């Protein structure tokens, strides 16, 4: 039997088209990006998580001369949230990036490992996380849940 997996997402030509209250979240992600340590790829990524108490948790990619020891921006933010505020929920996660690794027109999309970590956060808190992906050309994709980035993901709910 053939089944279908469908979802809707929003595509905006510029992140400033997001609701005003979300502008600060994007700005925080850009400010996190400035502190990325990415001397090897020269691809700087910033992440900002809006928590359910209104606070922000920032992350950026941290690279290492032993390449696999580095870690992505999303994971820095989500693991920091889990380590320090295990009872707070992530409402929204915004990701931004800058660098020549990919053309500016290419849609910024989290790596597979980060998708798995994002899914765990969503499952753990039993609440969907809104995802805002801001491209280098400012085009912005908005998703309602991590499941849209990782359908049929591995893990348990609860
Ligand atoms: N990177 C992230 O921070 N997030 C992703 O989702 C994809 C890739 C980082 C890892 C590495 O430091 C650099 O971007 C180039 O891959």
Backbone and ligand atoms as CSV (ligand in chain L), in Angstrom:
chain,resi,resn,atom,element,x,y,z
A,1,UNK,N,N,0.833,-1.187,0.000
A,1,UNK,CA,C,0.000,0.000,0.000
A,1,UNK,C,C,0.879,1.253,0.000
A,2,UNK,N,N,0.568,2.175,-0.902
A,2,UNK,CA,C,1.371,3.403,-0.953
A,2,UNK,C,C,0.800,4.438,0.006
A,3,UNK,N,N,1.673,5.051,0.786
A,3,UNK,CA,C,1.252,6.099,1.733
A,3,UNK,C,C,1.923,7.397,1.331
A,4,UNK,N,N,1.411,8.494,1.864
A,4,UNK,CA,C,1.986,9.791,1.544
A,4,UNK,C,C,2.331,10.520,2.832
A,5,UNK,N,N,3.456,11.204,2.839
A,5,UNK,CA,C,3.810,12.046,3.989
A,5,UNK,C,C,3.875,13.467,3.469
A,6,UNK,N,N,2.985,14.331,3.961
A,6,UNK,CA,C,2.931,15.704,3.450
A,6,UNK,C,C,3.013,16.687,4.588
A,7,UNK,N,N,3.561,17.854,4.336
A,7,UNK,CA,C,3.492,18.917,5.338
A,7,UNK,C,C,3.542,20.273,4.647
A,8,UNK,N,N,3.066,21.282,5.357
A,8,UNK,CA,C,3.111,22.640,4.832
A,8,UNK,C,C,4.248,23.388,5.492
A,9,UNK,N,N,4.842,24.283,4.762
A,9,UNK,CA,C,5.843,25.162,5.360
A,9,UNK,C,C,5.686,26.536,4.743
A,10,UNK,N,N,6.278,27.505,5.428
A,10,UNK,CA,C,6.174,28.883,4.949
A,10,UNK,C,C,7.502,29.282,4.332
A,11,UNK,N,N,7.477,29.969,3.232
A,11,UNK,CA,C,8.702,30.486,2.631
A,11,UNK,C,C,8.525,31.996,2.462
A,12,UNK,N,N,9.394,32.751,3.133
A,12,UNK,CA,C,9.309,34.214,3.072
A,12,UNK,C,C,10.507,34.736,2.284
A,13,UNK,N,N,10.334,35.834,1.593
A,13,UNK,CA,C,11.449,36.359,0.785
A,13,UNK,C,C,12.490,37.027,1.677
A,14,UNK,N,N,12.109,37.370,2.887
A,14,UNK,CA,C,13.033,38.052,3.797
A,14,UNK,C,C,12.563,37.806,5.236
A,15,UNK,N,N,13.518,37.628,6.140
A,15,UNK,CA,C,13.103,37.333,7.524
A,15,UNK,C,C,12.339,38.477,8.170
A,16,UNK,N,N,12.493,39.698,7.639
A,16,UNK,CA,C,11.755,40.821,8.236
A,16,UNK,C,C,10.240,40.679,8.015
A,17,UNK,N,N,9.851,39.729,7.154
A,17,UNK,CA,C,8.419,39.463,6.958
A,17,UNK,C,C,7.849,38.593,8.083
A,18,UNK,N,N,8.720,38.118,8.965
A,18,UNK,CA,C,8.237,37.356,10.133
A,18,UNK,C,C,7.470,38.303,11.051
A,19,UNK,N,N,6.608,37.771,11.929
A,19,UNK,CA,C,5.933,38.646,12.888
A,19,UNK,C,C,6.963,39.453,13.683
A,20,UNK,N,N,6.652,40.712,13.967
A,20,UNK,CA,C,7.588,41.617,14.660
A,20,UNK,C,C,8.227,41.016,15.889
A,21,UNK,N,N,7.422,40.270,16.677
A,21,UNK,CA,C,7.953,39.744,17.944
A,21,UNK,C,C,9.044,38.692,17.722
A,22,UNK,N,N,9.132,38.197,16.469
A,22,UNK,CA,C,10.181,37.202,16.200
A,22,UNK,C,C,11.465,37.824,15.657
A,23,UNK,N,N,11.434,39.110,15.390
A,23,UNK,CA,C,12.640,39.758,14.847
A,23,UNK,C,C,13.809,39.663,15.819
A,24,UNK,N,N,13.509,39.809,17.096
A,24,UNK,CA,C,14.582,39.774,18.098
A,24,UNK,C,C,15.241,38.394,18.133
A,25,UNK,N,N,14.449,37.373,17.889
A,25,UNK,CA,C,14.972,36.008,17.877
A,25,UNK,C,C,15.994,35.848,16.744
A,26,UNK,N,N,15.668,36.373,15.583
A,26,UNK,CA,C,16.587,36.298,14.432
A,26,UNK,C,C,17.834,37.139,14.732
A,27,UNK,N,N,17.625,38.307,15.299
A,27,UNK,CA,C,18.775,39.173,15.615
A,27,UNK,C,C,19.705,38.505,16.620
A,28,UNK,N,N,19.112,37.816,17.579
A,28,UNK,CA,C,19.921,37.088,18.573
A,28,UNK,C,C,20.715,35.961,17.896
A,29,UNK,N,N,20.093,35.287,16.943
A,29,UNK,CA,C,20.801,34.212,16.225
A,29,UNK,C,C,21.977,34.805,15.439
A,30,UNK,N,N,21.759,35.964,14.821
A,30,UNK,CA,C,22.860,36.621,14.094
A,30,UNK,C,C,23.966,37.040,15.054
A,31,UNK,N,N,23.576,37.494,16.240
A,31,UNK,CA,C,24.630,37.913,17.163
A,31,UNK,C,C,25.377,36.685,17.692
A,32,UNK,N,N,24.700,35.563,17.867
A,32,UNK,CA,C,25.381,34.312,18.256
A,32,UNK,C,C,26.356,33.885,17.157
A,33,UNK,N,N,25.946,34.077,15.929
A,33,UNK,CA,C,26.776,33.662,14.776
A,33,UNK,C,C,28.132,34.365,14.783
A,34,UNK,N,N,28.140,35.606,15.258
A,34,UNK,CA,C,29.401,36.381,15.270
A,34,UNK,C,C,30.463,35.706,16.124
A,35,UNK,N,N,30.033,34.980,17.153
A,35,UNK,CA,C,30.999,34.330,18.047
A,35,UNK,C,C,31.321,32.893,17.653
A,36,UNK,N,N,30.855,32.485,16.483
A,36,UNK,CA,C,31.178,31.124,16.029
A,36,UNK,C,C,32.696,30.991,15.913
A,37,UNK,N,N,33.188,29.805,16.210
A,37,UNK,CA,C,34.619,29.532,16.029
A,37,UNK,C,C,34.719,28.544,14.870
A,38,UNK,N,N,34.967,29.100,13.693
A,38,UNK,CA,C,34.934,28.256,12.488
A,38,UNK,C,C,36.127,28.551,11.578
A,39,UNK,N,N,37.366,28.397,12.104
A,39,UNK,CA,C,38.541,28.733,11.297
A,39,UNK,C,C,38.785,27.735,10.168
A,40,UNK,N,N,38.198,26.558,10.234
A,40,UNK,CA,C,38.476,25.526,9.223
A,40,UNK,C,C,37.502,25.599,8.057
A,41,UNK,N,N,36.223,25.709,8.352
A,41,UNK,CA,C,35.241,25.777,7.268
A,41,UNK,C,C,34.960,27.222,6.856
A,42,UNK,N,N,35.243,28.148,7.751
A,42,UNK,CA,C,34.872,29.553,7.558
A,42,UNK,C,C,33.378,29.692,7.268
A,43,UNK,N,N,32.614,28.751,7.794
A,43,UNK,CA,C,31.156,28.802,7.685
A,43,UNK,C,C,30.618,28.995,9.092
A,44,UNK,N,N,30.135,30.196,9.356
A,44,UNK,CA,C,29.676,30.510,10.707
A,44,UNK,C,C,28.169,30.301,10.821
A,45,UNK,N,N,27.785,29.594,11.859
A,45,UNK,CA,C,26.364,29.302,12.069
A,45,UNK,C,C,25.967,29.820,13.452
A,46,UNK,N,N,24.792,30.420,13.533
A,46,UNK,CA,C,24.264,30.897,14.822
A,46,UNK,C,C,22.901,30.290,15.059
A,47,UNK,N,N,22.623,29.985,16.313
A,47,UNK,CA,C,21.302,29.433,16.660
A,47,UNK,C,C,20.782,30.167,17.883
A,48,UNK,N,N,19.489,30.410,17.885
A,48,UNK,CA,C,18.866,31.006,19.073
A,48,UNK,C,C,17.582,30.249,19.374
A,49,UNK,N,N,17.494,29.781,20.612
A,49,UNK,CA,C,16.276,29.083,21.048
A,49,UNK,C,C,15.466,30.027,21.933
A,50,UNK,N,N,14.207,30.192,21.587
A,50,UNK,CA,C,13.292,30.941,22.455
A,50,UNK,C,C,12.650,29.938,23.398
A,51,UNK,N,N,12.853,30.152,24.710
A,51,UNK,CA,C,12.346,29.216,25.699
A,51,UNK,C,C,10.947,29.637,26.174
A,52,UNK,N,N,10.265,28.737,26.882
A,52,UNK,CA,C,8.875,29.024,27.255
A,52,UNK,C,C,8.745,30.075,28.359
A,53,UNK,N,N,9.865,30.509,28.938
A,53,UNK,CA,C,9.792,31.621,29.896
A,53,UNK,C,C,10.219,32.935,29.238
A,54,UNK,N,N,10.377,32.901,27.919
A,54,UNK,CA,C,10.721,34.121,27.183
A,54,UNK,C,C,12.218,34.363,27.065
A,55,UNK,N,N,13.023,33.496,27.692
A,55,UNK,CA,C,14.482,33.699,27.617
A,55,UNK,C,C,15.025,33.135,26.301
A,56,UNK,N,N,16.235,33.566,25.973
A,56,UNK,CA,C,16.904,33.099,24.756
A,56,UNK,C,C,18.123,32.281,25.133
A,57,UNK,N,N,18.374,31.233,24.399
A,57,UNK,CA,C,19.615,30.474,24.571
A,57,UNK,C,C,20.336,30.469,23.228
A,58,UNK,N,N,21.579,30.924,23.271
A,58,UNK,CA,C,22.344,31.088,22.037
A,58,UNK,C,C,23.358,29.970,21.857
A,59,UNK,N,N,23.630,29.647,20.610
A,59,UNK,CA,C,24.677,28.667,20.297
A,59,UNK,C,C,25.313,29.028,18.975
A,60,UNK,N,N,26.510,28.539,18.768
A,60,UNK,CA,C,27.182,28.724,17.471
A,60,UNK,C,C,28.105,27.540,17.252
A,61,UNK,N,N,28.565,27.360,16.018
A,61,UNK,CA,C,29.416,26.193,15.770
A,61,UNK,C,C,30.804,26.420,16.354
A,62,UNK,N,N,31.348,25.373,16.912
A,62,UNK,CA,C,32.659,25.396,17.554
A,62,UNK,C,C,33.492,24.296,16.912
A,63,UNK,N,N,34.440,24.710,16.094
A,63,UNK,CA,C,35.240,23.723,15.362
A,63,UNK,C,C,36.507,23.369,16.132
A,64,UNK,N,N,37.197,22.354,15.631
A,64,UNK,CA,C,38.405,21.867,16.294
A,64,UNK,C,C,39.361,21.334,15.228
A,65,UNK,N,N,40.663,21.434,15.525
A,65,UNK,CA,C,41.666,20.925,14.583
A,65,UNK,C,C,41.444,19.439,14.315
A,66,UNK,N,N,40.963,18.724,15.315
A,66,UNK,CA,C,40.524,17.337,15.113
A,66,UNK,C,C,39.066,17.449,14.652
A,67,UNK,N,N,38.857,17.533,13.359
A,67,UNK,CA,C,37.568,17.948,12.795
A,67,UNK,C,C,36.320,17.337,13.445
A,68,UNK,N,N,36.279,16.011,13.644
A,68,UNK,CA,C,35.019,15.445,14.181
A,68,UNK,C,C,34.708,15.900,15.602
A,69,UNK,N,N,35.694,16.514,16.265
A,69,UNK,CA,C,35.439,16.977,17.636
A,69,UNK,C,C,34.637,18.271,17.667
A,70,UNK,N,N,34.486,18.930,16.528
A,70,UNK,CA,C,33.692,20.156,16.493
A,70,UNK,C,C,32.215,19.850,16.668
A,71,UNK,N,N,31.447,20.918,16.876
A,71,UNK,CA,C,30.003,20.711,17.087
A,71,UNK,C,C,29.205,21.843,16.447
A,72,UNK,N,N,28.034,21.508,15.964
A,72,UNK,CA,C,27.173,22.465,15.261
A,72,UNK,C,C,26.493,23.428,16.233
A,73,UNK,N,N,26.086,24.562,15.678
A,73,UNK,CA,C,25.436,25.625,16.452
A,73,UNK,C,C,24.147,25.148,17.147
A,74,UNK,N,N,23.333,24.411,16.416
A,74,UNK,CA,C,22.041,23.971,16.969
A,74,UNK,C,C,22.257,23.084,18.189
A,75,UNK,N,N,23.274,22.207,18.065
A,75,UNK,CA,C,23.528,21.283,19.166
A,75,UNK,C,C,24.084,22.009,20.379
A,76,UNK,N,N,24.924,23.012,20.150
A,76,UNK,CA,C,25.443,23.800,21.274
A,76,UNK,C,C,24.261,24.413,22.040
A,77,UNK,N,N,23.337,25.025,21.307
A,77,UNK,CA,C,22.193,25.683,21.955
A,77,UNK,C,C,21.294,24.666,22.671
A,78,UNK,N,N,20.966,23.574,21.985
A,78,UNK,CA,C,20.013,22.623,22.581
A,78,UNK,C,C,20.630,21.841,23.739
A,79,UNK,N,N,21.904,21.495,23.614
A,79,UNK,CA,C,22.543,20.770,24.722
A,79,UNK,C,C,22.748,21.701,25.925
A,80,UNK,N,N,23.027,22.967,25.657
A,80,UNK,CA,C,23.148,23.936,26.760
A,80,UNK,C,C,21.795,24.056,27.470
A,81,UNK,N,N,20.738,24.126,26.682
A,81,UNK,CA,C,19.389,24.217,27.265
A,81,UNK,C,C,19.100,22.982,28.107
A,82,UNK,N,N,19.420,21.814,27.570
A,82,UNK,CA,C,19.151,20.570,28.305
A,82,UNK,C,C,19.990,20.465,29.568
A,83,UNK,N,N,21.233,20.945,29.482
A,83,UNK,CA,C,22.146,20.823,30.621
A,83,UNK,C,C,21.789,21.787,31.745
A,84,UNK,N,N,21.322,22.969,31.376
A,84,UNK,CA,C,21.119,24.012,32.385
A,84,UNK,C,C,19.664,24.278,32.745
A,85,UNK,N,N,18.788,24.034,31.811
A,85,UNK,CA,C,17.363,24.334,32.038
A,85,UNK,C,C,16.510,23.154,31.586
A,86,UNK,N,N,16.692,21.997,32.214
A,86,UNK,CA,C,16.003,20.794,31.726
A,86,UNK,C,C,14.482,20.891,31.775
A,87,UNK,N,N,13.964,21.830,32.590
A,87,UNK,CA,C,12.500,21.913,32.686
A,87,UNK,C,C,11.875,22.985,31.799
A,88,UNK,N,N,12.729,23.720,31.111
A,88,UNK,CA,C,12.175,24.724,30.193
A,88,UNK,C,C,11.952,24.076,28.826
A,89,UNK,N,N,10.926,24.563,28.134
A,89,UNK,CA,C,10.640,24.038,26.792
A,89,UNK,C,C,11.153,25.009,25.728
A,90,UNK,N,N,11.593,24.441,24.619
A,90,UNK,CA,C,12.004,25.274,23.481
A,90,UNK,C,C,10.759,25.538,22.637
A,91,UNK,N,N,10.405,26.804,22.497
A,91,UNK,CA,C,9.239,27.133,21.668
A,91,UNK,C,C,9.643,27.244,20.202
A,92,UNK,N,N,10.741,27.979,19.976
A,92,UNK,CA,C,11.177,28.247,18.597
A,92,UNK,C,C,12.690,28.165,18.526
A,93,UNK,N,N,13.192,27.660,17.414
A,93,UNK,CA,C,14.643,27.610,17.196
A,93,UNK,C,C,14.932,28.303,15.869
A,94,UNK,N,N,15.770,29.335,15.940
A,94,UNK,CA,C,16.137,30.067,14.724
A,94,UNK,C,C,17.595,29.774,14.381
A,95,UNK,N,N,17.867,29.510,13.113
A,95,UNK,CA,C,19.221,29.175,12.671
A,95,UNK,C,C,19.602,30.097,11.510
A,96,UNK,N,N,20.789,30.666,11.612
A,96,UNK,CA,C,21.302,31.540,10.553
A,96,UNK,C,C,22.727,31.106,10.235
A,97,UNK,N,N,23.256,31.498,9.082
A,97,UNK,CA,C,24.629,31.101,8.744
A,97,UNK,C,C,25.220,32.055,7.726
A,98,UNK,N,N,26.540,32.044,7.669
A,98,UNK,CA,C,27.239,32.887,6.689
A,98,UNK,C,C,28.553,32.231,6.305
A,99,UNK,N,N,28.809,32.160,5.006
A,99,UNK,CA,C,30.077,31.592,4.550
A,99,UNK,C,C,29.974,31.130,3.114
A,100,UNK,N,N,31.140,30.810,2.546
A,100,UNK,CA,C,31.179,30.443,1.128
A,100,UNK,C,C,30.993,28.946,0.887
A,101,UNK,N,N,30.779,28.213,1.952
A,101,UNK,CA,C,30.641,26.764,1.807
A,101,UNK,C,C,29.542,26.394,0.824
A,102,UNK,N,N,28.516,27.242,0.780
A,102,UNK,CA,C,27.416,26.988,-0.160
A,102,UNK,C,C,26.933,28.315,-0.755
A,103,UNK,N,N,26.325,28.256,-1.934
A,103,UNK,CA,C,25.841,29.495,-2.543
A,103,UNK,C,C,24.794,30.179,-1.650
A,104,UNK,N,N,24.788,31.500,-1.694
A,104,UNK,CA,C,23.861,32.259,-0.839
A,104,UNK,C,C,22.403,31.898,-1.124
A,105,UNK,N,N,22.149,31.453,-2.345
A,105,UNK,CA,C,20.757,31.153,-2.711
A,105,UNK,C,C,20.308,29.788,-2.190
A,106,UNK,N,N,21.290,28.988,-1.745
A,106,UNK,CA,C,20.927,27.637,-1.300
A,106,UNK,C,C,20.264,27.689,0.069
A,107,UNK,N,N,19.170,26.970,0.176
A,107,UNK,CA,C,18.426,27.006,1.426
A,107,UNK,C,C,19.239,26.406,2.564
A,108,UNK,N,N,19.352,27.165,3.634
A,108,UNK,CA,C,20.089,26.683,4.805
A,108,UNK,C,C,19.254,25.597,5.479
A,109,UNK,N,N,19.870,24.474,5.723
A,109,UNK,CA,C,19.124,23.367,6.284
A,109,UNK,C,C,20.020,22.584,7.240
A,110,UNK,N,N,19.532,22.308,8.430
A,110,UNK,CA,C,20.385,21.663,9.438
A,110,UNK,C,C,20.883,20.287,8.994
A,111,UNK,N,N,22.054,19.903,9.483
A,111,UNK,CA,C,22.617,18.599,9.132
A,111,UNK,C,C,21.800,17.480,9.794
A,112,UNK,N,N,22.010,16.288,9.344
A,112,UNK,CA,C,21.240,15.148,9.849
A,112,UNK,C,C,21.391,14.944,11.348
A,113,UNK,N,N,22.638,15.100,11.825
A,113,UNK,CA,C,22.879,14.906,13.265
A,113,UNK,C,C,22.086,15.896,14.098
A,114,UNK,N,N,22.039,17.144,13.643
A,114,UNK,CA,C,21.291,18.165,14.387
A,114,UNK,C,C,19.797,17.900,14.337
A,115,UNK,N,N,19.325,17.392,13.212
A,115,UNK,CA,C,17.897,17.061,13.119
A,115,UNK,C,C,17.528,16.018,14.181
A,116,UNK,N,N,18.409,15.046,14.340
A,116,UNK,CA,C,18.155,13.986,15.326
A,116,UNK,C,C,18.121,14.571,16.737
A,117,UNK,N,N,19.046,15.499,17.010
A,117,UNK,CA,C,19.094,16.136,18.340
A,117,UNK,C,C,17.862,17.022,18.538
A,118,UNK,N,N,17.468,17.734,17.493
A,118,UNK,CA,C,16.276,18.579,17.587
A,118,UNK,C,C,15.031,17.729,17.850
A,119,UNK,N,N,14.985,16.572,17.198
A,119,UNK,CA,C,13.839,15.677,17.387
A,119,UNK,C,C,13.768,15.193,18.837
A,120,UNK,N,N,14.937,14.907,19.404
A,120,UNK,CA,C,14.974,14.447,20.799
A,120,UNK,C,C,14.431,15.544,21.727
A,121,UNK,N,N,14.815,16.806,21.464
A,121,UNK,CA,C,14.308,17.916,22.288
A,121,UNK,C,C,12.793,17.988,22.192
A,122,UNK,N,N,12.298,17.837,20.971
A,122,UNK,CA,C,10.855,17.926,20.760
A,122,UNK,C,C,10.130,16.778,21.469
A,123,UNK,N,N,10.666,15.582,21.320
A,123,UNK,CA,C,10.045,14.419,21.967
A,123,UNK,C,C,10.090,14.543,23.482
A,124,UNK,N,N,11.250,15.011,23.976
A,124,UNK,CA,C,11.464,15.114,25.425
A,124,UNK,C,C,10.464,16.087,26.060
A,125,UNK,N,N,10.218,17.199,25.394
A,125,UNK,CA,C,9.332,18.211,25.977
A,125,UNK,C,C,7.870,18.017,25.573
A,126,UNK,N,N,7.642,17.024,24.733
A,126,UNK,CA,C,6.279,16.693,24.264
A,126,UNK,C,C,5.565,17.901,23.672
A,127,UNK,N,N,6.332,18.707,22.979
A,127,UNK,CA,C,5.744,19.890,22.339
A,127,UNK,C,C,6.547,20.227,21.082
A,128,UNK,N,N,5.845,20.533,20.012
A,128,UNK,CA,C,6.537,20.852,18.759
A,128,UNK,C,C,7.403,22.099,18.895
A,129,UNK,N,N,8.480,22.112,18.146
A,129,UNK,CA,C,9.362,23.283,18.110
A,129,UNK,C,C,9.190,23.945,16.746
A,130,UNK,N,N,8.915,25.234,16.770
A,130,UNK,CA,C,8.851,26.000,15.512
A,130,UNK,C,C,10.286,26.261,15.057
A,131,UNK,N,N,10.539,26.031,13.783
A,131,UNK,CA,C,11.906,26.187,13.261
A,131,UNK,C,C,11.937,27.326,12.244
A,132,UNK,N,N,12.873,28.238,12.432
A,132,UNK,CA,C,13.046,29.346,11.482
A,132,UNK,C,C,14.439,29.241,10.888
A,133,UNK,N,N,14.516,29.013,9.585
A,133,UNK,CA,C,15.807,28.876,8.898
A,133,UNK,C,C,16.022,30.096,8.013
A,134,UNK,N,N,17.025,30.881,8.353
A,134,UNK,CA,C,17.280,32.109,7.578
A,134,UNK,C,C,18.474,31.884,6.659
A,135,UNK,N,N,18.201,31.989,5.400
A,135,UNK,CA,C,19.200,31.797,4.358
A,135,UNK,C,C,20.169,32.967,4.282
A,136,UNK,N,N,21.279,32.750,3.603
A,136,UNK,CA,C,22.236,33.853,3.441
A,136,UNK,C,C,21.677,34.982,2.568
A,137,UNK,N,N,20.719,34.662,1.700
A,137,UNK,CA,C,20.101,35.731,0.907
A,137,UNK,C,C,18.816,36.230,1.586
A,138,UNK,N,N,18.671,35.883,2.866
A,138,UNK,CA,C,17.548,36.324,3.718
A,138,UNK,C,C,16.227,35.590,3.486
A,139,UNK,N,N,16.178,34.761,2.438
A,139,UNK,CA,C,14.972,33.943,2.291
A,139,UNK,C,C,14.822,33.110,3.545
A,140,UNK,N,N,13.601,32.907,3.976
A,140,UNK,CA,C,13.379,32.298,5.283
A,140,UNK,C,C,12.326,31.208,5.195
A,141,UNK,N,N,12.665,30.064,5.753
A,141,UNK,CA,C,11.716,28.956,5.774
A,141,UNK,C,C,11.244,28.740,7.208
A,142,UNK,N,N,9.961,28.576,7.361
A,142,UNK,CA,C,9.405,28.365,8.701
A,142,UNK,C,C,8.662,27.028,8.723
A,143,UNK,N,N,9.027,26.209,9.700
A,143,UNK,CA,C,8.423,24.882,9.850
A,143,UNK,C,C,7.767,24.797,11.224
A,144,UNK,N,N,6.718,23.982,11.312
A,144,UNK,CA,C,5.979,23.894,12.583
A,144,UNK,C,C,6.557,22.879,13.537
A,145,UNK,N,N,7.384,21.984,13.030
A,145,UNK,CA,C,7.858,20.895,13.878
A,145,UNK,C,C,9.125,20.287,13.293
A,146,UNK,N,N,9.930,19.709,14.152
A,146,UNK,CA,C,11.149,19.020,13.702
A,146,UNK,C,C,10.795,17.827,12.810
A,147,UNK,N,N,9.620,17.274,13.034
A,147,UNK,CA,C,9.202,16.092,12.256
A,147,UNK,C,C,9.247,16.392,10.752
A,148,UNK,N,N,9.012,17.652,10.413
A,148,UNK,CA,C,9.045,18.026,8.996
A,148,UNK,C,C,10.462,17.955,8.427
A,149,UNK,N,N,11.459,18.105,9.303
A,149,UNK,CA,C,12.852,17.991,8.853
A,149,UNK,C,C,13.347,16.552,8.917
A,150,UNK,N,N,12.682,15.772,9.750
A,150,UNK,CA,C,13.133,14.388,9.938
A,150,UNK,C,C,11.942,13.447,10.059
A,151,UNK,N,N,11.246,13.246,8.928
A,151,UNK,CA,C,10.127,12.313,8.999
A,151,UNK,C,C,10.646,10.908,9.300
A,152,UNK,N,N,9.868,10.169,10.001
A,152,UNK,CA,C,10.243,8.788,10.372
A,152,UNK,C,C,11.563,8.753,11.150
A,153,UNK,N,N,11.782,9.782,11.976
A,153,UNK,CA,C,13.017,9.846,12.762
A,153,UNK,C,C,13.083,8.742,13.813
A,154,UNK,N,N,14.290,8.488,14.235
A,154,UNK,CA,C,14.508,7.447,15.244
A,154,UNK,C,C,14.320,8.049,16.636
A,155,UNK,N,N,13.618,7.361,17.489
A,155,UNK,CA,C,13.492,7.849,18.863
A,155,UNK,C,C,12.131,7.540,19.430
A,156,UNK,N,N,12.042,7.791,20.734
A,156,UNK,CA,C,10.768,7.508,21.387
A,156,UNK,C,C,10.170,8.803,21.896
A,157,UNK,N,N,8.890,8.819,21.989
A,157,UNK,CA,C,8.212,10.006,22.500
A,157,UNK,C,C,7.902,9.746,23.973
A,158,UNK,N,N,8.327,10.679,24.808
A,158,UNK,CA,C,8.049,10.557,26.242
A,158,UNK,C,C,9.167,9.878,26.999
L,1,LIG,N1,N,27.155,23.430,10.903
L,1,LIG,C1,C,26.285,23.843,11.862
L,1,LIG,O1,O,26.665,24.527,12.818
L,1,LIG,N2,N,24.986,23.456,11.756
L,1,LIG,C2,C,24.497,22.675,10.761
L,1,LIG,O2,O,23.340,22.301,10.785
L,1,LIG,C3,C,25.356,22.312,9.635
L,1,LIG,C4,C,26.782,22.625,9.759
L,1,LIG,C5,C,28.559,23.797,11.039
L,1,LIG,C6,C,29.491,22.643,11.272
L,1,LIG,C7,C,30.797,23.191,10.760
L,1,LIG,O3,O,31.432,23.922,11.800
L,1,LIG,C8,C,30.385,24.164,9.673
L,1,LIG,O4,O,29.009,24.428,9.863
L,1,LIG,C9,C,30.600,23.629,8.267
L,1,LIG,O5,O,30.013,22.404,8.100
